[in-house]
Amino acid sequence: MASPCGTSSGSSLVRNSVSEEELQVVMDQRKRKRMISNRESARRSRMRKQKHLDDLRAQAAQLSKENHQIGTNINITTQHYLGIQAENSVLRAQVGELSHRLESLDEIISFLNANNRVFESGVAYNGPIEPIDEFLNSNPFSLGFSNQAIMASSEIFQC
């Protein structure tokens, strides 16, 4: 059967081609819109990545600065410790020397007390008594030999 209007199939072709052209234009617009959106997304991603990289660099610089400060503090503390250790060694040497002097003074006092008991018991002694009393009543640290400076070096105690 023939169509009553011979142009109807031709007009549907025109409509199809127009609709295909419109469809192509719409698809091109969507494609362009998607491409712009992707570019914008990639730009934002690069910006985030750059910001993260900048933050990491700032953090690395801060940690490096803190590390340097800690190293400086360790060196200062080590020097302080070594100074105190040397001072402690000197003080220990002084304690040893003073202990030795105290033992010597105790021996002298014991000897003098023993001699005083001999005097009190009636045994004759022709020597002077006053210097002994003066010695016993005096401050043992004011004697000539106790004014000597005690010199010690921390190098003595190091292995």
C-alpha positions as a Markdown table, in Angstrom:
| # | Residue | x | y | z |
|---|---|---|---|---|
| 1 | Met | 0.0 | 0.0 | 0.0 |
| 2 | Ala | 1.2 | 3.3 | -0.9 |
| 3 | Ser | 1.0 | 6.1 | 1.5 |
| 4 | Pro | -1.4 | 8.9 | 0.6 |
| 5 | Cys | 1.2 | 11.5 | 1.2 |
| 6 | Gly | 4.5 | 10.7 | -0.4 |
| 7 | Thr | 6.3 | 13.3 | 1.6 |
| 8 | Ser | 5.5 | 11.9 | 5.1 |
| 9 | Ser | 8.4 | 9.5 | 5.0 |
| 10 | Gly | 10.6 | 12.4 | 3.9 |
| 11 | Ser | 9.4 | 14.6 | 6.7 |
| 12 | Ser | 10.1 | 11.9 | 9.3 |
| 13 | Leu | 13.6 | 11.8 | 7.9 |
| 14 | Val | 14.0 | 15.5 | 8.4 |
| 15 | Arg | 12.6 | 15.2 | 11.9 |
| 16 | Asn | 14.9 | 12.3 | 12.7 |
| 17 | Ser | 17.9 | 14.3 | 11.4 |
| 18 | Val | 16.9 | 17.4 | 13.4 |
| 19 | Ser | 16.4 | 15.3 | 16.5 |
| 20 | Glu | 19.7 | 13.6 | 15.9 |
| 21 | Glu | 21.4 | 17.0 | 15.5 |
| 22 | Glu | 19.7 | 18.2 | 18.6 |
| 23 | Leu | 20.7 | 15.0 | 20.4 |
| 24 | Gln | 24.3 | 15.5 | 19.2 |
| 25 | Val | 24.3 | 19.1 | 20.4 |
| 26 | Val | 22.9 | 18.0 | 23.8 |
| 27 | Met | 25.5 | 15.2 | 24.0 |
| 28 | Asp | 28.3 | 17.7 | 23.1 |
| 29 | Gln | 27.0 | 20.1 | 25.8 |
| 30 | Arg | 27.0 | 17.4 | 28.4 |
| 31 | Lys | 30.4 | 16.2 | 27.3 |
| 32 | Arg | 31.8 | 19.8 | 27.5 |
| 33 | Lys | 30.1 | 20.3 | 30.9 |
| 34 | Arg | 31.6 | 17.0 | 32.2 |
| 35 | Met | 35.0 | 18.0 | 30.8 |
| 36 | Ile | 34.8 | 21.4 | 32.6 |
| 37 | Ser | 33.7 | 19.7 | 35.8 |
| 38 | Asn | 36.6 | 17.2 | 35.6 |
| 39 | Arg | 39.0 | 20.0 | 35.0 |
| 40 | Glu | 37.7 | 21.9 | 38.0 |
| 41 | Ser | 37.8 | 18.7 | 40.1 |
| 42 | Ala | 41.4 | 18.1 | 39.0 |
| 43 | Arg | 42.3 | 21.7 | 39.9 |
| 44 | Arg | 40.8 | 21.3 | 43.4 |
| 45 | Ser | 42.6 | 18.0 | 43.8 |
| 46 | Arg | 46.0 | 19.7 | 42.8 |
| 47 | Met | 45.3 | 22.5 | 45.3 |
| 48 | Arg | 44.5 | 20.0 | 48.1 |
| 49 | Lys | 47.7 | 18.1 | 47.3 |
| 50 | Gln | 49.8 | 21.3 | 47.2 |
| 51 | Lys | 48.3 | 22.4 | 50.5 |
| 52 | His | 49.0 | 19.0 | 52.1 |
| 53 | Leu | 52.6 | 19.2 | 50.7 |
| 54 | Asp | 53.0 | 22.7 | 52.2 |
| 55 | Asp | 51.7 | 21.5 | 55.5 |
| 56 | Leu | 54.1 | 18.6 | 55.6 |
| 57 | Arg | 57.0 | 20.9 | 54.7 |
| 58 | Ala | 56.0 | 23.3 | 57.5 |
| 59 | Gln | 55.7 | 20.4 | 59.9 |
| 60 | Ala | 59.1 | 19.0 | 58.9 |
| 61 | Ala | 60.7 | 22.5 | 59.5 |
| 62 | Gln | 59.0 | 22.7 | 62.9 |
| 63 | Leu | 60.2 | 19.2 | 63.9 |
| 64 | Ser | 63.7 | 20.0 | 62.7 |
| 65 | Lys | 63.7 | 23.2 | 64.8 |
| 66 | Glu | 62.5 | 21.2 | 67.9 |
| 67 | Asn | 65.1 | 18.5 | 67.2 |
| 68 | His | 67.8 | 21.1 | 67.1 |
| 69 | Gln | 66.6 | 22.7 | 70.4 |
| 70 | Ile | 66.5 | 19.3 | 72.1 |
| 71 | Gly | 70.0 | 18.6 | 70.9 |
| 72 | Thr | 71.2 | 21.9 | 72.3 |
| 73 | Asn | 69.4 | 21.2 | 75.6 |
| 74 | Ile | 71.1 | 17.8 | 75.8 |
| 75 | Asn | 74.5 | 19.3 | 75.2 |
| 76 | Ile | 73.9 | 22.0 | 77.9 |
| 77 | Thr | 72.6 | 19.3 | 80.3 |
| 78 | Thr | 75.6 | 17.1 | 79.6 |
| 79 | Gln | 78.0 | 19.9 | 80.3 |
| 80 | His | 76.2 | 20.8 | 83.5 |
| 81 | Tyr | 76.2 | 17.1 | 84.6 |
| 82 | Leu | 80.0 | 16.8 | 83.9 |
| 83 | Gly | 80.6 | 20.0 | 85.9 |
| 84 | Ile | 78.6 | 18.7 | 88.8 |
| 85 | Gln | 80.3 | 15.3 | 88.6 |
| 86 | Ala | 83.7 | 17.0 | 88.7 |
| 87 | Glu | 82.6 | 19.2 | 91.7 |
| 88 | Asn | 81.3 | 16.1 | 93.4 |
| 89 | Ser | 84.6 | 14.3 | 92.9 |
| 90 | Val | 86.4 | 17.3 | 94.5 |
| 91 | Leu | 84.0 | 17.3 | 97.4 |
| 92 | Arg | 84.5 | 13.6 | 97.9 |
| 93 | Ala | 88.2 | 14.1 | 98.0 |
| 94 | Gln | 87.8 | 16.9 | 100.5 |
| 95 | Val | 85.5 | 14.7 | 102.7 |
| 96 | Gly | 88.2 | 12.0 | 102.6 |
| 97 | Glu | 90.9 | 14.5 | 103.6 |
| 98 | Leu | 88.8 | 16.1 | 106.4 |
| 99 | Ser | 87.9 | 12.6 | 107.7 |
| 100 | His | 91.6 | 11.8 | 107.8 |
| 101 | Arg | 92.3 | 15.0 | 109.7 |
| 102 | Leu | 89.4 | 14.3 | 112.1 |
| 103 | Glu | 90.8 | 10.9 | 112.8 |
| 104 | Ser | 94.2 | 12.5 | 113.5 |
| 105 | Leu | 92.7 | 15.0 | 115.8 |
| 106 | Asp | 90.7 | 12.3 | 117.6 |
| 107 | Glu | 94.0 | 10.4 | 118.2 |
| 108 | Ile | 95.7 | 13.6 | 119.5 |
| 109 | Ile | 92.7 | 14.2 | 121.9 |
| 110 | Ser | 92.8 | 10.6 | 123.1 |
| 111 | Phe | 96.6 | 10.9 | 123.7 |
| 112 | Leu | 96.1 | 14.2 | 125.6 |
| 113 | Asn | 93.3 | 12.8 | 127.6 |
| 114 | Ala | 95.4 | 9.8 | 128.5 |
| 115 | Asn | 98.2 | 12.1 | 129.6 |
| 116 | Asn | 95.8 | 14.2 | 131.7 |
| 117 | Arg | 94.7 | 11.0 | 133.5 |
| 118 | Val | 98.4 | 10.3 | 134.2 |
| 119 | Phe | 98.7 | 13.9 | 135.7 |
| 120 | Glu | 95.6 | 13.4 | 137.8 |
| 121 | Ser | 96.8 | 10.0 | 139.1 |
| 122 | Gly | 99.9 | 11.7 | 140.7 |
| 123 | Val | 102.5 | 10.5 | 138.4 |
| 124 | Ala | 105.2 | 13.2 | 138.2 |
| 125 | Tyr | 105.4 | 15.2 | 135.1 |
| 126 | Asn | 107.8 | 18.1 | 134.7 |
| 127 | Gly | 106.3 | 19.5 | 131.5 |
| 128 | Pro | 103.9 | 22.5 | 131.2 |
| 129 | Ile | 100.2 | 21.8 | 131.6 |
| 130 | Glu | 98.9 | 25.0 | 130.3 |
| 131 | Pro | 99.7 | 24.3 | 126.6 |
| 132 | Ile | 97.7 | 21.1 | 126.9 |
| 133 | Asp | 94.7 | 22.9 | 128.4 |
| 134 | Glu | 95.0 | 25.6 | 125.8 |
| 135 | Phe | 95.1 | 23.0 | 123.1 |
| 136 | Leu | 92.1 | 21.2 | 124.4 |
| 137 | Asn | 90.0 | 24.4 | 124.8 |
| 138 | Ser | 90.9 | 25.8 | 121.4 |
| 139 | Asn | 89.1 | 25.4 | 118.2 |
| 140 | Pro | 90.9 | 22.6 | 116.3 |
| 141 | Phe | 90.0 | 24.3 | 113.0 |
| 142 | Ser | 91.9 | 27.4 | 114.0 |
| 143 | Leu | 95.2 | 25.6 | 114.2 |
| 144 | Gly | 97.9 | 26.4 | 111.7 |
| 145 | Phe | 97.7 | 23.1 | 109.8 |
| 146 | Ser | 93.9 | 23.2 | 109.3 |
| 147 | Asn | 94.1 | 26.5 | 107.4 |
| 148 | Gln | 95.9 | 24.7 | 104.5 |
| 149 | Ala | 94.0 | 24.7 | 101.3 |
| 150 | Ile | 92.7 | 21.4 | 100.1 |
| 151 | Met | 93.5 | 21.0 | 96.4 |
| 152 | Ala | 92.0 | 18.1 | 94.4 |
| 153 | Ser | 91.5 | 17.6 | 90.7 |
| 154 | Ser | 88.7 | 15.8 | 89.1 |
| 155 | Glu | 91.2 | 14.1 | 86.8 |
| 156 | Ile | 92.4 | 12.0 | 89.7 |
| 157 | Phe | 89.2 | 10.0 | 89.8 |
| 158 | Gln | 88.7 | 9.4 | 86.1 |
| 159 | Cys | 89.7 | 6.0 | 84.7 |
